[in-house]
Amino acid sequence: MRGSEKLPLLIISKSAKPHCFNNSKKLPVEYAANKKAWMTNDIFISWLQKLDRKFLLQGRSVAMIVDNCSAYSSVDNLKAIKLVFLPPNTTSI
Protein backbone atom coordinates (compact mmCIF):
# COMPACT_ATOMS: atom_id res chain seq x y z
CA MET A 1 0.00 0.00 0.00
CA ARG A 2 1.31 3.43 -0.91
CA GLY A 3 -0.96 5.81 0.97
CA SER A 4 -3.93 5.36 -1.33
CA GLU A 5 -6.15 3.08 0.76
CA LYS A 6 -9.56 4.52 1.54
CA LEU A 7 -10.80 3.57 4.98
CA PRO A 8 -14.53 3.25 5.69
CA LEU A 9 -16.09 6.60 6.50
CA LEU A 10 -16.66 7.23 10.23
CA ILE A 11 -20.02 8.94 10.74
CA ILE A 12 -20.74 10.51 14.14
CA SER A 13 -24.31 11.53 14.90
CA LYS A 14 -26.51 12.48 17.85
CA SER A 15 -28.83 9.51 17.41
CA ALA A 16 -27.71 6.05 18.51
CA LYS A 17 -30.05 4.41 15.99
CA PRO A 18 -31.00 6.87 13.24
CA HIS A 19 -33.78 5.91 10.85
CA CYS A 20 -31.67 6.71 7.80
CA PHE A 21 -29.23 3.96 8.80
CA ASN A 22 -31.66 1.10 9.44
CA ASN A 23 -29.39 -1.23 7.49
CA SER A 24 -26.10 0.38 8.56
CA LYS A 25 -24.46 -3.02 8.99
CA LYS A 26 -24.67 -3.41 5.21
CA LEU A 27 -23.15 0.01 4.47
CA PRO A 28 -19.38 0.47 4.10
CA VAL A 29 -19.27 2.96 7.00
CA GLU A 30 -18.43 3.02 10.69
CA TYR A 31 -21.05 4.67 12.90
CA ALA A 32 -20.84 6.25 16.35
CA ALA A 33 -23.11 8.54 18.35
CA ASN A 34 -22.93 11.00 21.21
CA LYS A 35 -24.97 13.94 22.51
CA LYS A 36 -23.23 16.62 20.41
CA ALA A 37 -22.17 14.50 17.41
CA TRP A 38 -18.52 15.32 18.13
CA MET A 39 -15.44 13.17 17.89
CA THR A 40 -14.68 12.20 21.48
CA ASN A 41 -11.69 10.48 23.00
CA ASP A 42 -13.74 7.29 23.53
CA ILE A 43 -14.88 7.20 19.89
CA PHE A 44 -11.35 7.92 18.67
CA ILE A 45 -9.82 5.17 20.82
CA SER A 46 -12.46 2.62 19.80
CA TRP A 47 -12.01 3.45 16.10
CA LEU A 48 -8.21 3.34 16.36
CA GLN A 49 -8.15 0.02 18.21
CA LYS A 50 -10.38 -1.53 15.56
CA LEU A 51 -8.07 -0.26 12.80
CA ASP A 52 -5.02 -1.42 14.73
CA ARG A 53 -6.38 -4.98 14.91
CA LYS A 54 -7.13 -4.91 11.16
CA PHE A 55 -3.64 -3.69 10.24
CA LEU A 56 -1.97 -6.09 12.67
CA LEU A 57 -3.79 -9.07 11.10
CA GLN A 58 -2.62 -7.84 7.68
CA GLY A 59 0.97 -7.58 8.93
CA ARG A 60 1.11 -3.85 8.24
CA SER A 61 2.66 -0.92 10.08
CA VAL A 62 0.93 2.44 9.63
CA ALA A 63 1.79 6.02 10.58
CA MET A 64 -1.29 8.19 11.09
CA ILE A 65 -0.92 11.98 11.12
CA VAL A 66 -3.44 13.69 13.40
CA ASP A 67 -3.92 17.29 14.50
CA ASN A 68 -3.84 18.42 18.11
CA CYS A 69 -7.58 18.12 18.78
CA SER A 70 -8.19 17.25 22.44
CA ALA A 71 -10.12 14.12 21.38
CA TYR A 72 -6.97 12.74 19.77
CA SER A 73 -4.96 11.77 22.80
CA SER A 74 -2.27 9.13 22.84
CA VAL A 75 -3.58 5.61 22.73
CA ASP A 76 -1.64 2.95 24.58
CA ASN A 77 -0.97 -0.54 23.26
CA LEU A 78 -1.27 0.17 19.55
CA LYS A 79 0.84 -2.40 17.76
CA ALA A 80 0.40 -1.56 14.07
CA ILE A 81 -0.38 2.18 14.20
CA LYS A 82 2.02 4.96 15.16
CA LEU A 83 0.31 8.29 15.85
CA VAL A 84 2.19 11.38 14.66
CA PHE A 85 0.75 14.55 16.21
CA LEU A 86 1.00 17.87 14.39
CA PRO A 87 2.27 20.76 16.50
CA PRO A 88 -0.35 23.28 17.71
CA ASN A 89 -1.62 25.77 15.12
CA THR A 90 -0.28 23.84 12.12
CA THR A 91 -3.41 22.00 10.99
CA SER A 92 -4.11 24.43 8.14
CA ILE A 93 -0.59 24.37 6.72
Secondary structure, DSSP 8 states (H G I E B T S, - for coil): --S-----EEEEES-SS-GGGTTGGGSSEEEEE-TT----HHHHHHHHHHHHHHHHHTT--EEEEE---TT----TT-SSEEEEE--TT-TT-
